[in-house]
């Protein structure tokens, strides 16, 4: 059990797999050990004989690879792979990439190294790069956006860790299809918001009020809220850009109460609040000041992935997502929507109300106006279809 605990810590610290998948990887590693580390082929055959699905077998083999690399059971030059991931993490942090991006790039790079190790490929060759992306498209049948995510992760690895410019890789970049986002009507949004409760409900209302992303709403600190002006400063959004958002008048009182709750929360007496960059070193007392506290704090301290110290972070996104899912079901909307849908609703409903497209672009924090123009097509769908000329023929009268 101690060995599995160490493996779990290894997976989390290195960001090799998403946190919610760690228990599954521990399960497969334990089963592999219980079978006497019989090797990948026999292990996969044993799982297939049990009737396990293909995706479960793939996950199990990935878990075995990572476990073997960590424990040193494979004699195929494992350490260079781990060194590569360490170098990748350093390259990402030097360039101040977001933690979410770091986890994503580490995940795909770890999968790529396992792919090459399993097939005896040289991971630094462009052919191996192309083989892996082809494998994702043809064997694993991933979506175009997922394939491009892996593409960008490995391109960063080649260019910034190995200083290699891969050749002929543009041929495997997936063409992303044009999709309109799911948007709710005003009545549907009202029905869902009537079913939400608690602090997660306040976060959800803030997102619809301001058009923020979920991570942006959770990262709001007390000093960023300006209730008198009805605005909120959105810090370090996508692309590490700041912008100003709006707060609905109907949300001011609720948000003021939540801020008072955050100011009096006992959790901040347990550890300092997490601060951006090296601010904790420049201003050591800032982590204990009231204005830097999160409006939606977590219930207990957690380990900071950058400093390694216990700090108070904001509420976990899954808490808000669960409340949104419950409210959608309770409202009887019957649509498959999530928290991010409210950001699309914010933009579309403003457009339908006559707000200028450029102003909506600024509120959303889009770099290009082309990204915001997609809501023109969505708004047309909510307004209703154009009348077909076939339906107008009945009203046509002949001459005389």
C-alpha positions, 0 to 999 in steps of 0.5 A, spaced: 500 500 500 505 504 501 508 503 494 501 505 491 501 511 495 508 513 492 505 512 485 499 516 487 503 522 489 508 521 483 502 521 478 499 528 482 506 531 482 508 530 475 501 531 472 501 525 468 494 524 469 488 528 471 486 528 478 479 524 478 483 518 474 488 517 479 484 512 483 483 508 476 490 508 475 492 505 482 486 500 481 490 497 475 497 498 478 494 494 484 491 488 479 498 488 475 502 487 481 497 482 484 498 478 478 505 478 479 507 483 474 506 478 468 507 483 462 503 487 458 501 482 453 499 477 458 495 482 462 491 485 457 489 478 454 487 477 462 483 483 462 480 481 455 478 474 457 474 478 463 470 482 458 473 488 459 472 494 454 477 496 449 478 503 453 479 499 459 484 495 457 488 501 454 487 505 460 490 499 464 496 498 459 497 506 460 497 505 468 502 499 467 507 503 463 507 509 468 507 504 474 513 501 471 517 507 469 516 510 476 518 503 479 524 502 475 521 495 473 522 496 465 529 496 463 528 500 457 531 507 458 525 510 463 529 515 466 530 519 460 522 519 459 522 522 466 527 527 465 523 529 459 517 531 463 521 535 468 524 539 463 517 540 459 514 542 466 520 547 467 520 550 460 512 551 461 513 555 467 519 559 465 514 561 459 508 562 465 503 557 462 497 556 466 497 550 470 491 547 466 495 548 460 501 545 464 497 539 466 494 538 459 501 538 455 504 533 461 499 528 459 499 528 452 507 528 452 507 522 457 502 518 453 507 520 447 513 517 451 509 511 453 507 510 446 514 510 443 516 506 449 511 500 447 513 500 440 520 501 440 520 508 437 525 513 437 521 519 440 525 525 437 523 523 430 518 526 426 516 519 424 514 517 431 510 524 432 506 523 425 505 515 427 502 517 434 497 523 431 495 518 426 494 513 432 489 518 435 485 519 429 484 512 426 485 507 432 482 511 438 478 515 434 479 522 438 475 528 436 479 533 432 479 538 438 483 533 442 487 531 436 490 538 435 491 539 443 495 533 442 499 536 436 500 543 440 503 539 446 508 535 442 510 541 438 511 545 444 515 538 447 519 538 440 521 545 439 522 548 447 525 541 450 529 538 444 530 544 440 528 540 434 523 542 428 519 536 426 518 535 419 511 534 415 507 534 421 502 539 418 499 533 414 496 530 421 493 537 424 486 535 424 481 540 421 476 543 426 469 542 424 464 549 425 460 548 430 455 553 433 454 553 441 448 550 445 444 556 447 438 557 452 432 562 451 431 567 456 426 563 459 430 556 460 436 560 463 430 563 468 428 556 469 435 553 471 437 559 475 431 558 479 433 551 481 440 553 483 442 554 491 448 556 495 454 558 494 455 554 487 449 558 485 452 565 486 458 563 482 453 560 476 449 567 477 455 571 476 457 567 470 451 569 467 451 576 469 458 577 467 460 572 461 466 570 465 469 563 464 468 558 470 475 559 472 475 566 472 469 567 476 472 562 481 479 566 481 475 573 483 478 576 489 475 581 494 479 587 492 476 585 484 469 586 486 466 594 485 459 593 487 458 601 487 460 601 480 457 594 478 463 591 475 468 586 477 476 586 475 477 579 471 485 578 472 489 573 468 484 571 463 485 566 457 492 569 454 493 572 461 489 578 460 485 582 464 479 585 463 473 589 466 466 585 467 459 587 469 455 585 475 447 585 474 444 589 479 440 583 482 446 580 484 449 586 488 446 584 494 447 576 494 455 578 492 455 583 498 453 577 503 458 572 500 464 577 500 462 578 508 462 570 509 469 570 505 471 576 510 469 572 516 471 565 514 475 561 519 479 557 513 484 563 512 486 562 519 489 556 517 494 558 511 495 564 507 491 565 501 494 563 494 497 569 490 499 569 483 507 569 481 512 571 486 507 576 490 508 572 496 515 573 496 515 580 495 509 581 500 509 576 505 503 579 509 499 579 502 497 572 503 493 574 510 490 580 508 483 581 507 483 584 500 486 578 497 482 573 499 477 569 494 470 571 494 469 563 493 474 560 498 475 552 498 473 549 505 480 547 507 487 548 505 491 544 499 498 544 496 500 549 492 503 545 485 508 551 484 511 553 491 509 546 495 506 550 501 499 549 504 495 555 501 487 557 501 485 556 494 478 557 491 472 553 490 473 547 486 470 547 479 467 540 480 462 543 486 459 548 481 459 543 475 455 539 479 450 544 482 449 546 475 447 539 472 442 538 478 439 545 476 438 543 469 435 536 471 430 540 476 428 545 471 426 540 466 430 544 460 431 537 457 438 540 454 445 537 455 448 544 457 454 546 462 456 552 466 460 554 460 453 554 456 451 561 460 457 564 457 454 563 450 447 565 453 450 572 456 453 574 449 447 571 445 442 575 449 446 581 449 446 581 442 439 580 441 438 586 446 442 590 441 449 591 444 454 592 439 458 586 437 465 590 439 463 591 446 461 584 447 468 582 444 471 586 450 466 583 455 468 576 453 475 577 452 476 575 445 482 576 441 479 576 435 472 579 433 471 573 428 470 569 434 465 573 437 461 573 430 459 566 431 454 569 436 450 572 430 449 565 427 446 563 434 442 569 435 438 568 428 436 561 431 433 564 437 429 569 433 426 564 429 427 562 422 426 566 416 420 565 412 421 560 406 419 563 399 414 557 398 410 559 404 409 566 401 406 563 395 399 563 398 399 570 399 401 572 391 395 574 387 395 574 379 394 580 375 388 584 375 
